[in-house]
Amino acid sequence: MGGVNFRGTRWEDENLVFEFERLGDAFIQVLSNQKVEVNVEKNPSKVLVELKTKEGRKVFEAFERNGRYLAVEP
């Protein structure tokens, strides 16, 4: 059984990318929830989530709600 692990952040141009990794099976993570907080010195143009899995890499955009960014794996 695997989990979703936060690996860090990086900047790509003006976009802030949150890096996650899931080595287990996707169906195990259906109800998984991760909360990550970081302090940044500038506002990003976009906030992206990168998820690396056994099947490959997925990148999706987070959305802002009440001053916080939220992301849901499509």
N, CA, C and O atoms as a Maestro MAE file, in Angstrom:
{
 s_m_m2io_version
 :::
 2.0.0
}

f_m_ct {
 s_m_title
 :::
 protein
 m_atom[296] {
  # First column is atom index #
  i_m_mmod_type
  r_m_x_coord
  r_m_y_coord
  r_m_z_coord
  i_m_residue_number
  s_m_chain_name
  s_m_pdb_residue_name
  s_m_pdb_atom_name
  i_m_atomic_number
  :::
  1 25 0.843 -1.167 0.000 1 A "MET " " N  " 7
  2 3 0.000 0.000 0.000 1 A "MET " " CA " 6
  3 2 0.890 1.233 0.000 1 A "MET " " C  " 6
  4 15 1.807 1.342 0.814 1 A "MET " " O  " 8
  5 25 0.621 2.163 -0.913 2 A "GLY " " N  " 7
  6 3 1.448 3.351 -1.020 2 A "GLY " " CA " 6
  7 2 0.693 4.591 -0.618 2 A "GLY " " C  " 6
  8 15 -0.519 4.558 -0.405 2 A "GLY " " O  " 8
  9 25 1.412 5.677 -0.516 3 A "GLY " " N  " 7
  10 3 0.802 6.945 -0.146 3 A "GLY " " CA " 6
  11 2 1.267 8.046 -1.063 3 A "GLY " " C  " 6
  12 15 2.164 7.844 -1.882 3 A "GLY " " O  " 8
  13 25 0.668 9.201 -0.932 4 A "VAL " " N  " 7
  14 3 1.088 10.381 -1.679 4 A "VAL " " CA " 6
  15 2 2.048 11.142 -0.787 4 A "VAL " " C  " 6
  16 15 1.705 11.516 0.334 4 A "VAL " " O  " 8
  17 25 3.250 11.369 -1.288 5 A "ASN " " N  " 7
  18 3 4.282 12.052 -0.515 5 A "ASN " " CA " 6
  19 2 4.640 13.382 -1.153 5 A "ASN " " C  " 6
  20 15 4.835 13.470 -2.366 5 A "ASN " " O  " 8
  21 25 4.723 14.414 -0.328 6 A "PHE " " N  " 7
  22 3 5.149 15.735 -0.776 6 A "PHE " " CA " 6
  23 2 6.661 15.724 -0.879 6 A "PHE " " C  " 6
  24 15 7.350 15.330 0.062 6 A "PHE " " O  " 8
  25 25 7.186 16.161 -2.036 7 A "ARG " " N  " 7
  26 3 8.632 16.153 -2.269 7 A "ARG " " CA " 6
  27 2 9.261 17.539 -2.255 7 A "ARG " " C  " 6
  28 15 10.480 17.664 -2.136 7 A "ARG " " O  " 8
  29 25 8.438 18.589 -2.375 8 A "GLY " " N  " 7
  30 3 8.997 19.937 -2.348 8 A "GLY " " CA " 6
  31 2 8.341 20.842 -3.366 8 A "GLY " " C  " 6
  32 15 7.354 20.478 -4.006 8 A "GLY " " O  " 8
  33 25 8.905 22.026 -3.504 9 A "THR " " N  " 7
  34 3 8.403 22.998 -4.478 9 A "THR " " CA " 6
  35 2 9.554 23.465 -5.338 9 A "THR " " C  " 6
  36 15 10.723 23.337 -4.975 9 A "THR " " O  " 8
  37 25 9.200 24.006 -6.479 10 A "ARG " " N  " 7
  38 3 10.191 24.636 -7.359 10 A "ARG " " CA " 6
  39 2 9.465 25.686 -8.188 10 A "ARG " " C  " 6
  40 15 8.246 25.636 -8.354 10 A "ARG " " O  " 8
  41 25 10.223 26.623 -8.696 11 A "TRP " " N  " 7
  42 3 9.682 27.651 -9.583 11 A "TRP " " CA " 6
  43 2 10.002 27.266 -11.019 11 A "TRP " " C  " 6
  44 15 11.128 26.877 -11.331 11 A "TRP " " O  " 8
  45 25 9.004 27.378 -11.891 12 A "GLU " " N  " 7
  46 3 9.196 27.262 -13.335 12 A "GLU " " CA " 6
  47 2 8.707 28.572 -13.925 12 A "GLU " " C  " 6
  48 15 7.503 28.808 -14.025 12 A "GLU " " O  " 8
  49 25 9.639 29.413 -14.311 13 A "ASP " " N  " 7
  50 3 9.321 30.772 -14.734 13 A "ASP " " CA " 6
  51 2 8.564 31.458 -13.598 13 A "ASP " " C  " 6
  52 15 9.106 31.588 -12.500 13 A "ASP " " O  " 8
  53 25 7.344 31.895 -13.828 14 A "GLU " " N  " 7
  54 3 6.558 32.572 -12.789 14 A "GLU " " CA " 6
  55 2 5.562 31.640 -12.101 14 A "GLU " " C  " 6
  56 15 4.704 32.096 -11.346 14 A "GLU " " O  " 8
  57 25 5.674 30.334 -12.360 15 A "ASN " " N  " 7
  58 3 4.740 29.357 -11.804 15 A "ASN " " CA " 6
  59 2 5.371 28.598 -10.642 15 A "ASN " " C  " 6
  60 15 6.526 28.178 -10.716 15 A "ASN " " O  " 8
  61 25 4.613 28.428 -9.585 16 A "LEU " " N  " 7
  62 3 5.061 27.659 -8.428 16 A "LEU " " CA " 6
  63 2 4.547 26.231 -8.582 16 A "LEU " " C  " 6
  64 15 3.345 26.014 -8.733 16 A "LEU " " O  " 8
  65 25 5.454 25.263 -8.543 17 A "VAL " " N  " 7
  66 3 5.109 23.856 -8.756 17 A "VAL " " CA " 6
  67 2 5.301 23.089 -7.452 17 A "VAL " " C  " 6
  68 15 6.380 23.106 -6.859 17 A "VAL " " O  " 8
  69 25 4.242 22.417 -7.018 18 A "PHE " " N  " 7
  70 3 4.299 21.523 -5.867 18 A "PHE " " CA " 6
  71 2 4.526 20.113 -6.387 18 A "PHE " " C  " 6
  72 15 3.777 19.633 -7.238 18 A "PHE " " O  " 8
  73 25 5.565 19.446 -5.876 19 A "GLU " " N  " 7
  74 3 5.927 18.121 -6.363 19 A "GLU " " CA " 6
  75 2 5.462 17.042 -5.382 19 A "GLU " " C  " 6
  76 15 5.779 17.079 -4.193 19 A "GLU " " O  " 8
  77 25 4.706 16.086 -5.912 20 A "PHE " " N  " 7
  78 3 4.228 14.944 -5.138 20 A "PHE " " CA " 6
  79 2 4.611 13.662 -5.847 20 A "PHE " " C  " 6
  80 15 4.862 13.648 -7.052 20 A "PHE " " O  " 8
  81 25 4.651 12.580 -5.075 21 A "GLU " " N  " 7
  82 3 4.974 11.271 -5.632 21 A "GLU " " CA " 6
  83 2 4.049 10.227 -5.035 21 A "GLU " " C  " 6
  84 15 3.814 10.205 -3.827 21 A "GLU " " O  " 8
  85 25 3.527 9.364 -5.893 22 A "ARG " " N  " 7
  86 3 2.701 8.250 -5.429 22 A "ARG " " CA " 6
  87 2 3.254 6.982 -6.061 22 A "ARG " " C  " 6
  88 15 3.231 6.824 -7.281 22 A "ARG " " O  " 8
  89 25 3.748 6.086 -5.227 23 A "LEU " " N  " 7
  90 3 4.329 4.855 -5.744 23 A "LEU " " CA " 6
  91 2 3.367 3.676 -5.655 23 A "LEU " " C  " 6
  92 15 3.601 2.635 -6.270 23 A "LEU " " O  " 8
  93 25 2.283 3.832 -4.890 24 A "GLY " " N  " 7
  94 3 1.305 2.761 -4.758 24 A "GLY " " CA " 6
  95 2 0.269 2.821 -5.862 24 A "GLY " " C  " 6
  96 15 0.409 3.579 -6.822 24 A "GLY " " O  " 8
  97 25 -0.758 2.028 -5.721 25 A "ASP " " N  " 7
  98 3 -1.838 1.981 -6.696 25 A "ASP " " CA " 6
  99 2 -2.792 3.151 -6.504 25 A "ASP " " C  " 6
  100 15 -3.044 3.575 -5.377 25 A "ASP " " O  " 8
  101 25 -3.325 3.672 -7.612 26 A "ALA " " N  " 7
  102 3 -4.197 4.851 -7.574 26 A "ALA " " CA " 6
  103 2 -5.460 4.600 -6.765 26 A "ALA " " C  " 6
  104 15 -5.913 5.501 -6.058 26 A "ALA " " O  " 8
  105 25 -6.039 3.421 -6.841 27 A "PHE " " N  " 7
  106 3 -7.310 3.181 -6.152 27 A "PHE " " CA " 6
  107 2 -7.171 3.258 -4.635 27 A "PHE " " C  " 6
  108 15 -8.160 3.483 -3.937 27 A "PHE " " O  " 8
  109 25 -5.979 3.078 -4.126 28 A "ILE " " N  " 7
  110 3 -5.741 3.164 -2.682 28 A "ILE " " CA " 6
  111 2 -5.872 4.609 -2.207 28 A "ILE " " C  " 6
  112 15 -6.205 4.856 -1.048 28 A "ILE " " O  " 8
  113 25 -5.610 5.566 -3.103 29 A "GLN " " N  " 7
  114 3 -5.536 6.973 -2.730 29 A "GLN " " CA " 6
  115 2 -6.825 7.752 -2.965 29 A "GLN " " C  " 6
  116 15 -6.816 8.979 -2.873 29 A "GLN " " O  " 8
  117 25 -7.917 7.086 -3.262 30 A "VAL " " N  " 7
  118 3 -9.144 7.781 -3.628 30 A "VAL " " CA " 6
  119 2 -9.551 8.823 -2.596 30 A "VAL " " C  " 6
  120 15 -9.998 9.906 -2.972 30 A "VAL " " O  " 8
  121 25 -9.413 8.533 -1.324 31 A "LEU " " N  " 7
  122 3 -9.835 9.458 -0.278 31 A "LEU " " CA " 6
  123 2 -8.664 10.150 0.420 31 A "LEU " " C  " 6
  124 15 -8.818 10.672 1.524 31 A "LEU " " O  " 8
  125 25 -7.518 10.155 -0.211 32 A "SER " " N  " 7
  126 3 -6.325 10.754 0.365 32 A "SER " " CA " 6
  127 2 -6.438 12.277 0.378 32 A "SER " " C  " 6
  128 15 -6.991 12.874 -0.546 32 A "SER " " O  " 8
  129 25 -5.911 12.898 1.431 33 A "ASN " " N  " 7
  130 3 -5.930 14.348 1.572 33 A "ASN " " CA " 6
  131 2 -4.544 14.786 2.027 33 A "ASN " " C  " 6
  132 15 -3.993 14.205 2.962 33 A "ASN " " O  " 8
  133 25 -3.974 15.798 1.382 34 A "GLN " " N  " 7
  134 3 -2.664 16.343 1.757 34 A "GLN " " CA " 6
  135 2 -2.799 17.846 1.955 34 A "GLN " " C  " 6
  136 15 -3.402 18.533 1.131 34 A "GLN " " O  " 8
  137 25 -2.250 18.346 3.028 35 A "LYS " " N  " 7
  138 3 -2.196 19.791 3.255 35 A "LYS " " CA " 6
  139 2 -0.731 20.194 3.331 35 A "LYS " " C  " 6
  140 15 0.039 19.640 4.116 35 A "LYS " " O  " 8
  141 25 -0.358 21.165 2.505 36 A "VAL " " N  " 7
  142 3 1.025 21.637 2.462 36 A "VAL " " CA " 6
  143 2 0.992 23.153 2.523 36 A "VAL " " C  " 6
  144 15 0.228 23.790 1.798 36 A "VAL " " O  " 8
  145 25 1.809 23.727 3.377 37 A "GLU " " N  " 7
  146 3 1.915 25.176 3.475 37 A "GLU " " CA " 6
  147 2 3.358 25.586 3.217 37 A "GLU " " C  " 6
  148 15 4.292 24.998 3.762 37 A "GLU " " O  " 8
  149 25 3.525 26.600 2.380 38 A "VAL " " N  " 7
  150 3 4.852 27.153 2.122 38 A "VAL " " CA " 6
  151 2 4.761 28.665 2.126 38 A "VAL " " C  " 6
  152 15 3.715 29.236 1.815 38 A "VAL " " O  " 8
  153 25 5.839 29.299 2.473 39 A "ASN " " N  " 7
  154 3 5.942 30.754 2.405 39 A "ASN " " CA " 6
  155 2 6.728 31.102 1.150 39 A "ASN " " C  " 6
  156 15 7.784 30.525 0.892 39 A "ASN " " O  " 8
  157 25 6.214 32.040 0.377 40 A "VAL " " N  " 7
  158 3 6.903 32.469 -0.841 40 A "VAL " " CA " 6
  159 2 7.082 33.978 -0.798 40 A "VAL " " C  " 6
  160 15 6.314 34.697 -0.159 40 A "VAL " " O  " 8
  161 25 8.116 34.439 -1.494 41 A "GLU " " N  " 7
  162 3 8.429 35.860 -1.486 41 A "GLU " " CA " 6
  163 2 7.670 36.648 -2.547 41 A "GLU " " C  " 6
  164 15 7.601 37.875 -2.482 41 A "GLU " " O  " 8
  165 25 7.096 35.939 -3.532 42 A "LYS " " N  " 7
  166 3 6.352 36.617 -4.591 42 A "LYS " " CA " 6
  167 2 5.114 35.801 -4.930 42 A "LYS " " C  " 6
  168 15 5.056 34.603 -4.653 42 A "LYS " " O  " 8
  169 25 4.127 36.452 -5.529 43 A "ASN " " N  " 7
  170 3 2.914 35.761 -5.933 43 A "ASN " " CA " 6
  171 2 3.147 35.060 -7.271 43 A "ASN " " C  " 6
  172 15 3.640 35.677 -8.215 43 A "ASN " " O  " 8
  173 25 2.800 33.790 -7.356 44 A "PRO " " N  " 7
  174 3 2.988 33.071 -8.617 44 A "PRO " " CA " 6
  175 2 1.906 33.428 -9.635 44 A "PRO " " C  " 6
  176 15 0.797 33.819 -9.271 44 A "PRO " " O  " 8
  177 25 2.249 33.287 -10.911 45 A "SER " " N  " 7
  178 3 1.245 33.445 -11.966 45 A "SER " " CA " 6
  179 2 0.243 32.302 -11.898 45 A "SER " " C  " 6
  180 15 -0.964 32.510 -12.026 45 A "SER " " O  " 8
  181 25 0.755 31.097 -11.695 46 A "LYS " " N  " 7
  182 3 -0.068 29.897 -11.547 46 A "LYS " " CA " 6
  183 2 0.534 29.030 -10.453 46 A "LYS " " C  " 6
  184 15 1.733 29.094 -10.179 46 A "LYS " " O  " 8
  185 25 -0.305 28.228 -9.839 47 A "VAL " " N  " 7
  186 3 0.164 27.200 -8.920 47 A "VAL " " CA " 6
  187 2 -0.152 25.862 -9.572 47 A "VAL " " C  " 6
  188 15 -1.304 25.566 -9.888 47 A "VAL " " O  " 8
  189 25 0.885 25.062 -9.767 48 A "LEU " " N  " 7
  190 3 0.734 23.776 -10.425 48 A "LEU " " CA " 6
  191 2 1.064 22.650 -9.456 48 A "LEU " " C  " 6
  192 15 1.850 22.825 -8.525 48 A "LEU " " O  " 8
  193 25 0.459 21.503 -9.687 49 A "VAL " " N  " 7
  194 3 0.750 20.305 -8.915 49 A "VAL " " CA " 6
  195 2 1.291 19.272 -9.886 49 A "VAL " " C  " 6
  196 15 0.665 18.958 -10.899 49 A "VAL " " O  " 8
  197 25 2.462 18.751 -9.560 50 A "GLU " " N  " 7
  198 3 3.059 17.690 -10.361 50 A "GLU " " CA " 6
  199 2 3.011 16.401 -9.544 50 A "GLU " " C  " 6
  200 15 3.522 16.349 -8.425 50 A "GLU " " O  " 8
  201 25 2.404 15.379 -10.101 51 A "LEU " " N  " 7
  202 3 2.276 14.096 -9.424 51 A "LEU " " CA " 6
  203 2 3.005 13.041 -10.235 51 A "LEU " " C  " 6
  204 15 2.636 12.759 -11.375 51 A "LEU " " O  " 8
  205 25 4.042 12.457 -9.645 52 A "LYS " " N  " 7
  206 3 4.776 11.373 -10.301 52 A "LYS " " CA " 6
  207 2 4.231 10.052 -9.776 52 A "LYS " " C  " 6
  208 15 4.136 9.842 -8.567 52 A "LYS " " O  " 8
  209 25 3.875 9.162 -10.702 53 A "THR " " N  " 7
  210 3 3.332 7.858 -10.339 53 A "THR " " CA " 6
  211 2 4.101 6.777 -11.078 53 A "THR " " C  " 6
  212 15 4.997 7.061 -11.873 53 A "THR " " O  " 8
  213 25 3.734 5.527 -10.801 54 A "LYS " " N  " 7
  214 3 4.337 4.410 -11.529 54 A "LYS " " CA " 6
  215 2 4.011 4.499 -13.013 54 A "LYS " " C  " 6
  216 15 4.784 4.037 -13.853 54 A "LYS " " O  " 8
  217 25 2.867 5.092 -13.335 55 A "GLU " " N  " 7
  218 3 2.415 5.178 -14.721 55 A "GLU " " CA " 6
  219 2 3.002 6.371 -15.472 55 A "GLU " " C  " 6
  220 15 2.916 6.427 -16.698 55 A "GLU " " O  " 8
  221 25 3.592 7.316 -14.761 56 A "GLY " " N  " 7
  222 3 4.145 8.495 -15.421 56 A "GLY " " CA " 6
  223 2 3.986 9.754 -14.580 56 A "GLY " " C  " 6
  224 15 4.007 9.709 -13.350 56 A "GLY " " O  " 8
  225 25 3.828 10.863 -15.264 57 A "ARG " " N  " 7
  226 3 3.791 12.178 -14.614 57 A "ARG " " CA " 6
  227 2 2.519 12.908 -15.030 57 A "ARG " " C  " 6
  228 15 2.161 12.936 -16.208 57 A "ARG " " O  " 8
  229 25 1.841 13.499 -14.045 58 A "LYS " " N  " 7
  230 3 0.650 14.307 -14.302 58 A "LYS " " CA " 6
  231 2 0.913 15.701 -13.748 58 A "LYS " " C  " 6
  232 15 1.498 15.857 -12.676 58 A "LYS " " O  " 8
  233 25 0.471 16.716 -14.494 59 A "VAL " " N  " 7
  234 3 0.569 18.098 -14.022 59 A "VAL " " CA " 6
  235 2 -0.814 18.723 -14.167 59 A "VAL " " C  " 6
  236 15 -1.427 18.658 -15.233 59 A "VAL " " O  " 8
  237 25 -1.293 19.324 -13.091 60 A "PHE " " N  " 7
  238 3 -2.580 20.008 -13.156 60 A "PHE " " CA " 6
  239 2 -2.519 21.286 -12.346 60 A "PHE " " C  " 6
  240 15 -1.688 21.433 -11.449 60 A "PHE " " O  " 8
  241 25 -3.417 22.214 -12.676 61 A "GLU " " N  " 7
  242 3 -3.400 23.532 -12.064 61 A "GLU " " CA " 6
  243 2 -4.270 23.568 -10.816 61 A "GLU " " C  " 6
  244 15 -5.372 23.021 -10.796 61 A "GLU " " O  " 8
  245 25 -3.763 24.218 -9.781 62 A "ALA " " N  " 7
  246 3 -4.535 24.433 -8.555 62 A "ALA " " CA " 6
  247 2 -5.415 25.672 -8.762 62 A "ALA " " C  " 6
  248 15 -5.116 26.512 -9.611 62 A "ALA " " O  " 8
  249 25 -6.482 25.782 -7.996 63 A "PHE " " N  " 7
  250 3 -7.356 26.947 -8.072 63 A "PHE " " CA " 6
  251 2 -7.384 27.638 -6.722 63 A "PHE " " C  " 6
  252 15 -7.223 27.004 -5.679 63 A "PHE " " O  " 8
  253 25 -7.589 28.948 -6.757 64 A "GLU " " N  " 7
  254 3 -7.565 29.753 -5.536 64 A "GLU " " CA " 6
  255 2 -8.979 29.911 -4.989 64 A "GLU " " C  " 6
  256 15 -9.922 30.215 -5.720 64 A "GLU " " O  " 8
  257 25 -9.098 29.695 -3.683 65 A "ARG " " N  " 7
  258 3 -10.368 29.897 -2.992 65 A "ARG " " CA " 6
  259 2 -10.068 30.461 -1.606 65 A "ARG " " C  " 6
  260 15 -9.369 29.836 -0.808 65 A "ARG " " O  " 8
  261 25 -10.598 31.636 -1.334 66 A "ASN " " N  " 7
  262 3 -10.420 32.297 -0.035 66 A "ASN " " CA " 6
  263 2 -8.950 32.434 0.358 66 A "ASN " " C  " 6
  264 15 -8.585 32.221 1.514 66 A "ASN " " O  " 8
  265 25 -8.118 32.789 -0.608 67 A "GLY " " N  " 7
  266 3 -6.705 33.012 -0.326 67 A "GLY " " CA " 6
  267 2 -5.860 31.765 -0.217 67 A "GLY " " C  " 6
  268 15 -4.678 31.851 0.115 67 A "GLY " " O  " 8
  269 25 -6.437 30.603 -0.490 68 A "ARG " " N  " 7
  270 3 -5.694 29.334 -0.455 68 A "ARG " " CA " 6
  271 2 -5.837 28.647 -1.800 68 A "ARG " " C  " 6
  272 15 -6.844 28.799 -2.492 68 A "ARG " " O  " 8
  273 25 -4.819 27.895 -2.154 69 A "TYR " " N  " 7
  274 3 -4.851 27.147 -3.409 69 A "TYR " " CA " 6
  275 2 -5.237 25.711 -3.108 69 A "TYR " " C  " 6
  276 15 -4.738 25.096 -2.166 69 A "TYR " " O  " 8
  277 25 -6.138 25.193 -3.931 70 A "LEU " " N  " 7
  278 3 -6.628 23.820 -3.782 70 A "LEU " " CA " 6
  279 2 -6.412 23.092 -5.105 70 A "LEU " " C  " 6
  280 15 -6.479 23.692 -6.178 70 A "LEU " " O  " 8
  281 25 -6.156 21.805 -5.011 71 A "ALA " " N  " 7
  282 3 -5.983 21.008 -6.227 71 A "ALA " " CA " 6
  283 2 -6.632 19.651 -6.024 71 A "ALA " " C  " 6
  284 15 -6.607 19.080 -4.934 71 A "ALA " " O  " 8
  285 25 -7.211 19.156 -7.102 72 A "VAL " " N  " 7
  286 3 -7.824 17.843 -7.091 72 A "VAL " " CA " 6
  287 2 -7.285 17.089 -8.288 72 A "VAL " " C  " 6
  288 15 -7.288 17.599 -9.408 72 A "VAL " " O  " 8
  289 25 -6.824 15.877 -8.048 73 A "GLU " " N  " 7
  290 3 -6.327 15.064 -9.147 73 A "GLU " " CA " 6
  291 2 -7.465 14.730 -10.094 73 A "GLU " " C  " 6
  292 15 -8.492 14.196 -9.676 73 A "GLU " " O  " 8
  293 25 -7.282 15.048 -11.384 74 A "PRO " " N  " 7
  294 3 -8.362 14.760 -12.342 74 A "PRO " " CA " 6
  295 2 -8.566 13.259 -12.559 74 A "PRO " " C  " 6
  296 15 -9.435 12.859 -13.334 74 A "PRO " " O  " 8
  :::
 }
 m_bond[295] {
  # First column is bond index #
  i_m_from
  i_m_to
  i_m_order
  :::
  1 1 2 1
  2 2 3 1
  3 3 4 2
  4 3 5 1
  5 5 6 1
  6 6 7 1
  7 7 8 2
  8 7 9 1
  9 9 10 1
  10 10 11 1
  11 11 12 2
  12 11 13 1
  13 13 14 1
  14 14 15 1
  15 15 16 2
  16 15 17 1
  17 17 18 1
  18 18 19 1
  19 19 20 2
  20 19 21 1
  21 21 22 1
  22 22 23 1
  23 23 24 2
  24 23 25 1
  25 25 26 1
  26 26 27 1
  27 27 28 2
  28 27 29 1
  29 29 30 1
  30 30 31 1
  31 31 32 2
  32 31 33 1
  33 33 34 1
  34 34 35 1
  35 35 36 2
  36 35 37 1
  37 37 38 1
  38 38 39 1
  39 39 40 2
  40 39 41 1
  41 41 42 1
  42 42 43 1
  43 43 44 2
  44 43 45 1
  45 45 46 1
  46 46 47 1
  47 47 48 2
  48 47 49 1
  49 49 50 1
  50 50 51 1
  51 51 52 2
  52 51 53 1
  53 53 54 1
  54 54 55 1
  55 55 56 2
  56 55 57 1
  57 57 58 1
  58 58 59 1
  59 59 60 2
  60 59 61 1
  61 61 62 1
  62 62 63 1
  63 63 64 2
  64 63 65 1
  65 65 66 1
  66 66 67 1
  67 67 68 2
  68 67 69 1
  69 69 70 1
  70 70 71 1
  71 71 72 2
  72 71 73 1
  73 73 74 1
  74 74 75 1
  75 75 76 2
  76 75 77 1
  77 77 78 1
  78 78 79 1
  79 79 80 2
  80 79 81 1
  81 81 82 1
  82 82 83 1
  83 83 84 2
  84 83 85 1
  85 85 86 1
  86 86 87 1
  87 87 88 2
  88 87 89 1
  89 89 90 1
  90 90 91 1
  91 91 92 2
  92 91 93 1
  93 93 94 1
  94 94 95 1
  95 95 96 2
  96 95 97 1
  97 97 98 1
  98 98 99 1
  99 99 100 2
  100 99 101 1
  101 101 102 1
  102 102 103 1
  103 103 104 2
  104 103 105 1
  105 105 106 1
  106 106 107 1
  107 107 108 2
  108 107 109 1
  109 109 110 1
  110 110 111 1
  111 111 112 2
  112 111 113 1
  113 113 114 1
  114 114 115 1
  115 115 116 2
  116 115 117 1
  117 117 118 1
  118 118 119 1
  119 119 120 2
  120 119 121 1
  121 121 122 1
  122 122 123 1
  123 123 124 2
  124 123 125 1
  125 125 126 1
  126 126 127 1
  127 127 128 2
  128 127 129 1
  129 129 130 1
  130 130 131 1
  131 131 132 2
  132 131 133 1
  133 133 134 1
  134 134 135 1
  135 135 136 2
  136 135 137 1
  137 137 138 1
  138 138 139 1
  139 139 140 2
  140 139 141 1
  141 141 142 1
  142 142 143 1
  143 143 144 2
  144 143 145 1
  145 145 146 1
  146 146 147 1
  147 147 148 2
  148 147 149 1
  149 149 150 1
  150 150 151 1
  151 151 152 2
  152 151 153 1
  153 153 154 1
  154 154 155 1
  155 155 156 2
  156 155 157 1
  157 157 158 1
  158 158 159 1
  159 159 160 2
  160 159 161 1
  161 161 162 1
  162 162 163 1
  163 163 164 2
  164 163 165 1
  165 165 166 1
  166 166 167 1
  167 167 168 2
  168 167 169 1
  169 169 170 1
  170 170 171 1
  171 171 172 2
  172 171 173 1
  173 173 174 1
  174 174 175 1
  175 175 176 2
  176 175 177 1
  177 177 178 1
  178 178 179 1
  179 179 180 2
  180 179 181 1
  181 181 182 1
  182 182 183 1
  183 183 184 2
  184 183 185 1
  185 185 186 1
  186 186 187 1
  187 187 188 2
  188 187 189 1
  189 189 190 1
  190 190 191 1
  191 191 192 2
  192 191 193 1
  193 193 194 1
  194 194 195 1
  195 195 196 2
  196 195 197 1
  197 197 198 1
  198 198 199 1
  199 199 200 2
  200 199 201 1
  201 201 202 1
  202 202 203 1
  203 203 204 2
  204 203 205 1
  205 205 206 1
  206 206 207 1
  207 207 208 2
  208 207 209 1
  209 209 210 1
  210 210 211 1
  211 211 212 2
  212 211 213 1
  213 213 214 1
  214 214 215 1
  215 215 216 2
  216 215 217 1
  217 217 218 1
  218 218 219 1
  219 219 220 2
  220 219 221 1
  221 221 222 1
  222 222 223 1
  223 223 224 2
  224 223 225 1
  225 225 226 1
  226 226 227 1
  227 227 228 2
  228 227 229 1
  229 229 230 1
  230 230 231 1
  231 231 232 2
  232 231 233 1
  233 233 234 1
  234 234 235 1
  235 235 236 2
  236 235 237 1
  237 237 238 1
  238 238 239 1
  239 239 240 2
  240 239 241 1
  241 241 242 1
  242 242 243 1
  243 243 244 2
  244 243 245 1
  245 245 246 1
  246 246 247 1
  247 247 248 2
  248 247 249 1
  249 249 250 1
  250 250 251 1
  251 251 252 2
  252 251 253 1
  253 253 254 1
  254 254 255 1
  255 255 256 2
  256 255 257 1
  257 257 258 1
  258 258 259 1
  259 259 260 2
  260 259 261 1
  261 261 262 1
  262 262 263 1
  263 263 264 2
  264 263 265 1
  265 265 266 1
  266 266 267 1
  267 267 268 2
  268 267 269 1
  269 269 270 1
  270 270 271 1
  271 271 272 2
  272 271 273 1
  273 273 274 1
  274 274 275 1
  275 275 276 2
  276 275 277 1
  277 277 278 1
  278 278 279 1
  279 279 280 2
  280 279 281 1
  281 281 282 1
  282 282 283 1
  283 283 284 2
  284 283 285 1
  285 285 286 1
  286 286 287 1
  287 287 288 2
  288 287 289 1
  289 289 290 1
  290 290 291 1
  291 291 292 2
  292 291 293 1
  293 293 294 1
  294 294 295 1
  295 295 296 2
  :::
 }
}
